[in-house]
């Protein structure tokens, strides 16, 4: 069922007002990973809670307790639970978003003040931290609510909201909240939810809308090799002692091949080969090898085959080496032998891989490769954190409704994509509620969510608000 014309017109007519509201949200520097900004994250929660209440949503702020960060004990920002509509004849849709953002300052290389929304009239870009991740999409839902309230129209579905303020810092406390609310059954906030919609990702490119039905998981490791009691001078001790840096690099070189093949036995073997039907999904995507090369700024793709390259991001695991701590870096030519060095690497996971399955394979292999060195240095390996991958049924009515909505707003069917990154809460919702979860992006692939000069195109903000509302009408029309 298409969205009513008066709803679409209201969004267009109030576009400037909606941009101003996004500006008010961006102006609150709700950086969850910086303790000095914790009061701002609480300020953002109060602001968002007030907006929801003004639009007729019943809300509840949930205290998630405390956590330790950078040697401080800090209060966790509250989760905002909201509800509007209790019609048993209507579908109930749960909306998730996060109101915290990544750090940003002009010293990082921003061209503008990150926490002042700049409207570039020439390009149509709305530039500011959080504009696309994830304040823009949250404001999109507020725009939908405001339109219906102003027009005196009932929403086509019942809505439940779950907004958090720690997504950029591990979503601490949220999993427990979702599980506990789900376990309460009819007394829980999520009782009766038929599906979940999350708008916290992006189009694959800058032109083609998409629906995302999968995310990779993650497991992150740290290898520490230690030897002498203190740093040494290479002139005094070179070729006299086993050197931690040499041993660490030897081990890390055995983890992944230049063509991306993961050398840890058993990791790649867990993943099935894509059949013809699945491979066709990747062949059809409006994304090319050239697009990848344009994005990275160099012709360095692992393969020249489009499907192979795209599957490397979406449906295959990957192992990346991230850095070495304790080693000399910077200007000059220091000749130190470091006493202890730590290398960090991660593996992006796809079903059926899980951190629990991968950890023992990595530990055993690393220890085996280290033993082959016959070195007198010491090795320590740690699993720092991890999250499971997620894949949904893209033939479910939730996706079909979103597909029809996308075609209605953008005049074309969306691409079906899986993302290379991770949003762990997606799997928590899927497993705890036992319902289909949809990722319905608002922004474009060049928005630079965690980068300098983060932006959301004005067209995506306004048309995206129409998309969110139209999606609700399409879900409302689904037969039980």
C-alpha positions in Angstrom: 0.0 0.0 0.0 1.7 3.3 -1.1 2.1 6.1 1.5 -0.6 8.8 1.2 0.3 11.8 -1.0 -0.3 14.2 1.9 2.3 12.4 3.9 4.9 12.7 1.1 4.0 16.4 0.6 4.3 17.1 4.3 7.9 15.8 4.3 8.8 18.0 1.3 7.0 21.1 2.7 8.8 20.8 6.0 12.3 19.8 4.7 14.0 23.0 6.1 12.5 22.4 9.5 13.7 18.8 9.5 17.2 19.8 8.5 17.2 22.3 11.4 16.2 19.5 13.8 19.1 17.4 12.6 21.3 20.4 13.2 20.1 20.6 16.8 21.0 16.9 17.2 24.4 17.2 15.6 25.2 20.2 17.9 25.2 17.9 21.0 28.7 16.2 21.0 27.4 12.8 22.3 30.8 11.0 22.0 30.4 7.8 23.9 34.1 6.8 23.8 35.4 10.0 25.5 34.7 10.2 29.2 34.8 14.0 29.1 31.8 13.9 26.8 29.7 11.5 28.9 27.5 14.4 30.1 26.8 15.3 26.5 25.6 11.8 25.8 23.2 12.1 28.7 22.1 15.5 27.3 21.5 13.9 24.0 19.3 11.2 25.6 17.2 13.8 27.4 16.8 15.8 24.1 15.8 12.7 22.1 13.4 11.6 24.9 11.8 15.0 24.9 11.4 14.9 21.1 9.7 11.5 21.2 7.3 12.6 24.0 6.3 15.7 22.1 5.4 13.5 19.1 3.1 11.3 21.2 5.5 8.4 22.1 5.3 6.9 25.5 8.9 6.5 26.7 11.0 4.9 29.4 14.6 5.7 30.2 16.4 2.5 31.3 19.4 2.9 33.6 22.1 0.4 32.3 24.4 0.8 35.2 28.1 1.7 35.1 31.3 0.7 33.3 35.0 1.3 33.4 36.7 3.3 30.6 40.2 4.8 30.6 40.6 4.1 34.3 37.3 5.8 35.2 34.0 4.4 36.4 31.3 6.1 34.4 27.5 5.9 34.3 26.2 4.3 31.1 23.9 6.4 29.1 20.2 5.2 29.3 18.5 3.2 26.7 15.4 4.9 25.5 12.4 2.6 25.0 9.4 4.0 23.3 5.9 2.8 22.2 3.1 4.3 20.2 0.0 2.3 19.1 -1.5 -0.8 20.6 -3.9 -1.9 17.9 -4.0 -5.7 17.8 -5.1 -5.6 14.2 -1.9 -3.9 13.2 1.7 -5.2 12.7 4.1 -4.0 15.4 7.5 -2.8 14.2 10.5 -2.3 16.5 12.9 0.5 15.4 16.5 0.6 16.6 19.0 3.4 16.4 21.8 5.0 18.4 22.3 8.5 19.5 26.0 8.4 20.3 28.7 9.3 17.8 32.4 8.9 17.1 35.0 11.5 18.3 35.7 14.4 16.0 37.6 17.7 16.0 39.0 20.1 13.5 42.5 18.9 14.3 41.5 15.5 12.8 41.3 17.2 9.4 37.7 18.4 9.3 37.0 21.3 6.9 34.2 22.5 9.2 33.4 22.5 12.9 32.2 18.8 13.3 29.4 19.5 15.8 27.9 22.3 13.7 25.7 21.0 10.9 26.9 22.8 7.7 24.5 22.8 4.8 26.5 23.0 1.6 23.9 24.5 -0.8 26.1 23.7 -3.8 26.4 20.0 -3.2 23.3 19.4 -1.0 25.5 17.9 1.7 24.6 18.1 5.4 28.1 17.9 7.0 28.5 17.1 10.7 29.4 14.3 13.0 26.5 12.0 13.4 24.7 13.3 10.4 24.5 9.9 8.8 25.6 7.7 11.7 23.1 7.6 13.3 21.3 10.9 14.0 20.0 11.4 10.5 18.1 8.1 10.4 16.7 8.7 13.9 15.6 12.1 12.8 14.0 10.4 9.8 11.7 8.4 12.2 10.9 11.6 14.1 9.9 13.2 10.8 7.5 10.4 10.1 6.0 10.7 13.5 5.6 14.5 13.2 4.0 14.2 9.8 1.3 11.8 11.1 0.7 13.9 14.2 0.3 17.1 12.2 -1.9 15.5 9.6 -4.1 13.8 12.2 -3.4 10.5 10.7 -3.0 7.2 12.5 0.2 5.3 11.9 -0.3 2.2 9.7 1.5 0.0 12.3 2.2 0.0 16.0 5.8 1.2 16.7 8.3 0.3 19.4 11.6 2.1 19.7 14.9 1.1 21.2 17.6 3.9 21.1 21.0 3.5 22.8 23.9 5.8 23.6 26.8 3.3 23.5 26.8 1.7 20.1 30.1 3.3 19.1 31.7 1.9 22.3 30.4 -1.7 22.3 26.7 -1.3 23.2 27.5 -2.0 26.8 24.4 -3.1 28.7 22.1 -3.3 25.7 22.2 -7.1 25.1 21.2 -7.8 28.7 18.3 -5.3 28.4 17.0 -6.8 25.2 17.2 -10.3 26.6 15.5 -9.4 29.9 12.7 -7.5 28.2 12.2 -10.4 25.7 12.1 -12.9 28.6 9.3 -10.9 30.3 6.9 -12.0 27.5 3.6 -10.0 27.7 5.0 -7.8 30.4 8.1 -6.9 28.3 8.5 -3.8 26.2 8.9 -5.8 23.0 5.8 -8.0 23.4 4.0 -8.5 20.1 6.9 -7.2 17.9 6.5 -8.7 14.4 9.7 -7.4 12.8 12.7 -5.1 13.4 13.9 -2.3 11.2 17.4 -0.8 11.7 18.7 2.2 9.7 22.4 2.3 10.7 24.1 1.4 7.4 24.6 2.8 3.9 24.1 2.2 0.2 26.8 0.3 -1.5 27.5 3.2 -3.8 26.2 6.7 -4.3 23.3 6.0 -6.7 21.5 2.7 -5.8 19.4 2.2 -2.8 19.8 -1.2 -1.1 18.4 -3.5 1.6 21.0 -5.3 3.8 20.4 -8.8 5.0 23.7 -9.8 6.4 26.6 -8.6 8.5 30.0 -10.1 9.2 31.0 -10.8 12.8 34.4 -10.1 14.3 37.0 -11.7 16.6 39.9 -9.5 17.6 43.3 -10.8 18.8 46.4 -9.5 20.4 49.8 -11.3 20.2 52.5 -10.2 22.6 56.1 -11.4 22.3 58.5 -10.4 25.1 62.2 -11.1 25.7 64.7 -9.0 27.5 63.9 -7.1 30.7 64.3 -3.7 29.0 64.8 -2.2 25.5 68.3 -3.0 24.1 70.7 -1.3 21.7 71.1 -3.2 18.4 74.8 -2.4 18.3 75.4 -3.9 21.7 73.1 -6.9 21.5 72.1 -7.5 17.8 72.6 -11.2 16.8 73.3 -12.0 20.5 69.7 -12.5 21.7 66.4 -13.6 20.4 64.5 -10.4 19.4 60.7 -10.1 20.1 60.0 -8.0 17.0 61.6 -10.6 14.7 59.6 -13.4 16.2 56.3 -11.4 16.2 56.7 -10.5 12.5 57.5 -14.1 11.7 54.3 -15.3 13.3 52.1 -12.6 11.9 53.4 -13.3 8.4 51.9 -16.8 8.7 48.3 -15.6 9.3 47.2 -14.4 5.9 48.4 -14.7 2.3 48.7 -11.7 -0.1 45.6 -12.9 -2.0 43.5 -12.8 1.2 43.5 -16.5 1.9 43.4 -17.1 5.6 46.3 -19.4 6.5 44.9 -20.5 9.9 43.8 -24.1 9.2 40.0 -24.7 9.3 38.9 -21.0 9.2 38.1 -20.8 5.5 37.0 -24.4 5.5 34.0 -23.6 7.6 32.4 -21.5 4.9 30.4 -23.1 2.0 30.9 -22.2 -1.6 28.2 -19.8 -3.0 25.7 -21.6 -5.3 24.6 -20.2 -8.7 21.5 -18.5 -7.2 23.5 -16.7 -4.5 26.3 -15.8 -6.9 23.8 -14.2 -9.2 22.9 -11.7 -6.3 26.5 -10.4 -6.4 26.6 -10.4 -10.2 23.5 -8.2 -10.3 24.8 -5.6 -7.8 25.3 -2.1 -9.1 28.9 -2.1 -8.0 32.0 -2.9 -9.9 35.7 -3.6 -9.5 36.3 0.0 -10.7 34.0 1.3 -7.9 36.3 -0.5 -5.4 39.4 0.9 -6.9 37.9 4.4 -6.9 36.9 4.0 -3.2 40.5 3.0 -2.2 42.2 5.3 -4.6 44.4 2.6 -6.3 44.0 -0.4 -8.7 44.7 -3.0 -6.0 41.7 -5.4 -5.9 42.6 -9.0 -5.2 40.7 -10.2 -8.3 39.4 -8.7 -11.5 36.2 -10.8 -11.2 33.4 -8.6 -9.8 31.5 -11.3 -7.9 34.7 -12.6 -6.3 35.7 -9.1 -5.1 32.3 -8.3 -3.7 32.0 -11.7 -2.0 35.3 -11.0 -0.3 33.5 -8.2 1.5 30.1 -9.7 2.0 30.1 -13.5 2.3 33.7 -14.5 3.0 35.8 -14.2 6.1 38.8 -11.9 6.1 41.9 -11.6 8.3 43.5 -8.1 8.6 46.7 -7.1 10.4 46.2 -3.8 12.2 49.4 -2.7 13.9 52.3 -3.3 16.3 52.5 -1.7 19.7 55.8 -1.2 21.5 57.8 -0.8 18.3 59.8 2.3 17.3 57.9 4.6 15.1 58.3 8.2 14.0 61.0 10.3 12.5 64.7 9.5 12.8 66.6 6.2 12.7 66.4 4.7 16.2 68.3 1.5 16.7 66.4 0.0 19.6 65.6 -3.7 20.1 62.1 -3.5 21.8 61.8 -5.6 24.9 58.2 -6.4 24.2 55.9 -5.9 21.2 52.3 -6.6 20.6 50.7 -7.3 17.2 46.9 -6.9 16.6 44.8 -8.6 14.0 41.2 -9.4 13.5 39.1 -11.9 11.6 35.7 -10.8 10.1 33.4 -13.8 10.4 30.5 -15.1 8.3 28.0 -17.9 9.2 28.5 -20.6 10.5 31.7 -19.1 12.0 31.5 -17.7 15.6 34.2 -16.3 17.9 33.8 -19.5 20.0 34.6 -21.7 17.0 37.5 -19.6 15.7 39.4 -18.8 18.9 40.8 -22.3 19.5 41.8 -22.7 15.8 43.8 -19.4 16.0 45.3 -20.1 19.4 46.5 -23.6 18.4 47.9 -22.4 15.1 49.7 -19.3 16.5 51.3 -21.4 19.3 52.4 -24.0 16.8 54.0 -21.5 14.5 55.7 -19.8 17.4 57.1 -23.1 18.6 58.7 -23.7 15.2 60.9 -20.6 15.7 62.8 -22.3 18.5 63.0 -18.9 20.2 63.6 -18.2 23.9 61.2 -15.2 23.8 57.7 -15.6 25.4 54.4 -15.5 23.6 51.0 -14.5 24.9 47.8 -14.5 22.8 44.6 -12.8 23.8 41.1 -12.6 22.4 40.2 -9.0 23.0 36.5 -9.1 21.9 34.2 -10.5 19.3 30.7 -10.7 17.9 28.7 -13.2 15.8 27.8 -12.7 12.2 24.2 -12.4 11.1 22.2 -13.3 8.0 18.4 -12.8 7.5 15.9 -14.3 5.1 15.7 -11.6 2.4 12.5 -13.3 0.9 10.6 -12.5 4.1 7.6 -10.2 4.0 9.6 -7.5 5.9 12.1 -7.3 3.1 9.4 -7.5 0.4 7.6 -4.5 2.1 10.9 -2.6 2.2 11.6 -3.4 -1.5 8.2 -2.1 -2.6 8.7 1.0 -0.5 12.1 1.6 -2.1 10.7 1.2 -5.6 7.8 3.6 -4.7 10.2 6.3 -3.4 13.2 5.9 -5.7 11.6 4.4 -8.8 13.8 1.3 -8.8 14.2 -2.0 -6.9 16.9 -2.0 -4.3 20.1 -4.0 -4.4 20.3 -6.9 -1.9 23.6 -6.6 0.0 25.5 -8.0 2.9 27.8 -5.7 4.8 31.5 -6.4 5.7 31.2 -4.7 9.1 29.4 -5.6 12.3 26.3 -4.4 14.2 26.2 -7.0 17.0 22.7 -5.8 18.3 21.2 -7.0 15.0 21.8 -10.7 16.0 20.7 -10.0 19.6 17.3 -8.8 18.3 17.0 -11.7 15.9 17.8 -14.4 18.4 16.0 -12.8 21.4 12.8 -11.9 19.6 12.7 -14.6 17.0 11.6 -12.2 14.3 13.0 -11.0 11.0 15.4 -8.1 11.2 15.8 -5.6 8.3 18.6 -3.1 7.6 17.1 -0.2 5.7 19.8 2.4 5.0 19.2 6.1 4.5 22.7 7.3 3.6 25.1 6.8 0.7 28.3 4.8 0.4 30.5 7.9 0.5 29.0 9.4 3.7 32.2 8.8 5.7 30.4 7.7 8.8 33.5 7.4 11.0 35.7 9.7 9.0 36.4 13.4 8.6 33.7 15.6 7.0 31.0 13.0 7.7 27.9 14.0 5.7 24.4 13.0 4.7 23.0 14.2 1.4 19.9 16.4 1.9 18.1 14.3 -0.8 18.8 11.1 1.1 17.6 12.7 4.3 14.3 13.9 2.8 13.7 11.0 0.4 14.9 8.6 3.2 12.3 10.0 5.6 9.6 9.3 2.9 11.1 5.8 2.5 10.8 5.0 6.3 7.2 6.1 6.3 6.3 4.3 3.1 8.0 1.2 4.5 5.6 1.3 7.4 2.6 1.6 5.1 3.8 -1.5 3.1 4.3 -3.4 6.3 0.8 -2.4 7.4 -0.6 -3.8 4.3 1.0 -7.3 4.8 -1.6 -10.0 5.4 -1.2 -11.7 8.7 
